[in-house]
């Protein structure tokens, strides 16, 4: 059973060698590697040139429309039975592909599989275990518990649900899981982690938390998230907005700012206000939920 792995990359010279090594070192030999680089100028191209000569994988480097486009272009070229994408700062652990193939071979009814993973420091050391959970679609709407680099799906799954949404910058994988999850039960491979997801200063979801959470909220709304799930993401957006620096003339307690952004966000994102939102905004003020934090 052949696995096709697409690696989107841009300016990741510090991490790309470890990513490639983690794939090339797998003990499942029937694999296809497709690297789509977005026109890097940091030495990534030289790494790809040398590695492809030594190991014979496909790659190209040119300006593109972003991560999702690079992934889709690779998946559309893929010839494998099983698909995956691995960001160029993430890694597979030893034996990961063998375990994935064994699962799909033993479970022909399984269309998509996710396993455990770790969050990694920039130096590759383990930070914390990724908070993976048993499959539950309703829970997925409130918490993205699927570790993207530890996720694999059949070619037929990709044909059924189509490409990743190229308009998304942060939530492209989360949107895909929500899009498919309403129709398909994902398989969860328990046991040792399959992959490591690196967290560092240049990571989009780490360095751009507010726009990332706004996009998460929008995709949950797009896919008919429960009110509890929508309010969870709306709260997160309100908290991040409340923590932004404000000019001295508009200084208020964080509790007041949180309450304001909670109600403002409900209007902005089309979330019906309802008594629960008003009650929460009032409770934040009464309890002075954020009074322990320094004012801006």
N, C-alpha and C positions, 0 to 999 in steps of 0.2 A: 504494500500500500504506500503510495507516494505522497509526501507532504510538500506543498509549495509554501515557502515562507517569503513574504514581501517585506523588505526593509526600507522604509522611507527615511531619508536622512538629509540634514542640512546643517552645515557648520558644526559637526559633532566629532571633530578629529580627536578630542580627548577620550571619547568613549567608544567610537566605532571599532577599533581593533578588538576590544573585549567582546562587543556584540557579535562580530564575525566569528571570533574564536569559539564563542559559546555554541554557535550553530555548527560550525565546521567540526567541532569536537564531539558531536553527538554520535552515539553508537548505532543509530538507524541510518543506514547509508542511502536509502532510496528517498532522496530529498532534492528539492529544487530551490535555489536561492535567487531572488530577483531584487536587486538594490536599485532604487530610484532616488538619486540625489538631486537636490533642487538648485544645483549650480554653486556648490560650495567653493570657497576660495581659501580655506584654512588648512589645506593639506589633505583633506578627505579623498580627493580624486586620486592623489598619488597612492594612498593606502589601498583604494579599490583597484587601481591598475595592478599593483604588485600581488594583491591577494587573488584577483581573478586569474592571473597568469598561473599562479601556483595551484589554484583549486578549481578553476573552470566554472565560475558562476556568471550569471548575466547581470550587467549593470549599465546605467547611463547617468550622465550628469547634465542637466539643463534646467533653466528656469521653468517653474511650473506654478500651478495655482494653489499650492499648499499641500499639507499633509494628506488630506482626504483624496485629492486628485492623484497624488503619487501612489497611494495605496490602491485605488481603483485601477489605475493604469497597470500596476503589477498583477492584480488579481485577474484582470481581463486577459493577460498573457499567460497566466499560470496553467500548467498542464497536469497538476496533481489531483489526487482523489480527496485530499484534505487540505484546507487553506488556513493560513494564519498570517498576521503581520506582527513584526517585532520592531519597535522603535529603536533607533540607532544608539540609544543610551541605555537600553535594557538588555537582559541576558536570559538565556535558557540554562537551567541546571542540568548536570550530567544525567543522561537517561530519560530526559523529558519526552523526547519524540518517540522513543520506544514504548513508553507507557501509554502515550496518546494513541498510537497505532494499535496497541494491544486492546485498548478499550473499544475502539471503533470496530475492530475485527470481531470482538466478542459480543458487541451490541449493535447489530445492523439497524435497529430501530432508532438509535441515537443520532441526532442530526447536528448537535452542537455540544461541545464539552468545555467546561472550565475547571481549573484546578486551583490549588493554593499557590500563593506567591508571597514574596517579601518586598517591603519597601527598602531600598538601599540608599546609603549615603553616597555622595559623589565619588568617594574612594572605593566603592564596591562593598563596603561592610554593611551588614544587616542593621537597619534602623528598627523597624517593627514588622511584625507579621501583617500582611494585608488582611483586612477584616472580612474574609470570605465567609459566606453563609450557605446553608442548604437552599436549593431553588425555591423561590416563592415570588411570583410575579407582582403581587400587591406590595410586598416588602421592597422589591427592586425599585418601585416608584419613589420610595423615600430614601433609599440608600443604594448606591451603586456598589454592591458587594462582589461584583465580578472583576477579577484581576485581568485586565486586557491582554498582557503578554502571555498569560496562562490560559488563553482561550483559543479553541480550534473548531472548525466547522467543515462539513462536507461540501463538495462542489455543488451538489444539488441544493443545499441550503442557500448558497450564494446566488444560484440561478433563481431561486424562489423569492428571495427578499431583496435582491438587487444590490447596487453599490452603496458605499457610504455617502452621506450627504455632504457634498463639497462646499456648501454654504456655511458649515459649522467649523469653528476653530478649536473649541475645547471639548465639546460633548459628542464628537462624531461617533465614538464607540458606544457611549451610553445610549445615544439615540437609536443605534442599531439594535442593541439588546432590547430596548423598549419596543421598537418596531416589530421585532420577531417574537418577543416574549409573550405577547398576547395570544399567539397562535401555536407556539412550540414550547414544550417543557425542556429546559436546558438540563443536561447531565452534569453532575458534580463529581469530579474525581478526587476523592479524599486521599490523604496521605501526605508525603513529603512535597514541598513546593515544587512547582514546575518551572517557575520563572522569578526573576527579580526585576522590579520596576524602580529605576533610579530617580531620586528626588534631589534636585540641586537648584541653584539660584536661577538658572536659565530655563527651568521647566515652566511651561506655560501655566499649568494649573496651580503651581506654587507661587510664581511671581505675579500672576494676574488673577487673583482670587475673585475679585468682585465681578469682572466681566464673565469669568468662568461660571460663577454661580447663577448669574442672570441667564446664561445660555442653558444651564441645567434646568432651571425653572421653566424656560420656554419649551424645551423638548418634553418635559413632563406634562405641561399643559397641552402640547400638540397631541400627545398620545393618551389623552383622557385620564390623567392621573387622579387618584382619589383626592378628596378635599384635604385629608390628613397629610398626604404626600405634598400637595401643592403648598399648604401652609408651612410645612417643614422647610421647603426651599425658599418660600417668601420670607420666613423669619431669618434665614441665613443671609439673604440679600439685605434685609433691613439692618441686621447687626453689622455687616460689613460697611454699609453706607453710614451708619451712625458713628462708626469708629474713624471715618475719614476726618482729616483736619478741617476745621471751620474757621472763618475769619472772626476776630475778636468781637465784632459787632453782632454776631449771631451765636455767641456762645450760649449753650444750654446744657443741661445735664444730659448724659448719654441716654438716660431713661426716656427723657422727653424726645430726643432725637430718634431713638429706636421706635417709639410709639408713632411719631410722625411718619417715618419711612415705612413702617408696617402698613399704615392706612394709605399712604401715597402709593406704595407699591401695588396694593390691591386694585387701585384704580388703573395704574399704568399697565398692569398685566391682565386686566379683565377678570380679576378674581372677585366674585360677589362679596360684599363686606360682611354681612351677617352679624349676628350677636356675638359669635365666637371671636371675631377679629376685634370688635370694640371691647369685649371683656378682657382680651389679652393686652391690648394697648393700655387699658385702664389699670390692669394688674401690674404692668411694668412700671407705671408711674407711682402707684401706691407703694409697691415694694421697693421702689428705687433700685431696680434690678442692676443697673450699671453704675450706681453711685460710688462703688469702690474703685472705679477706673478714673484715671486722670482726665480732666477736661481738656479739649483741644485748645 
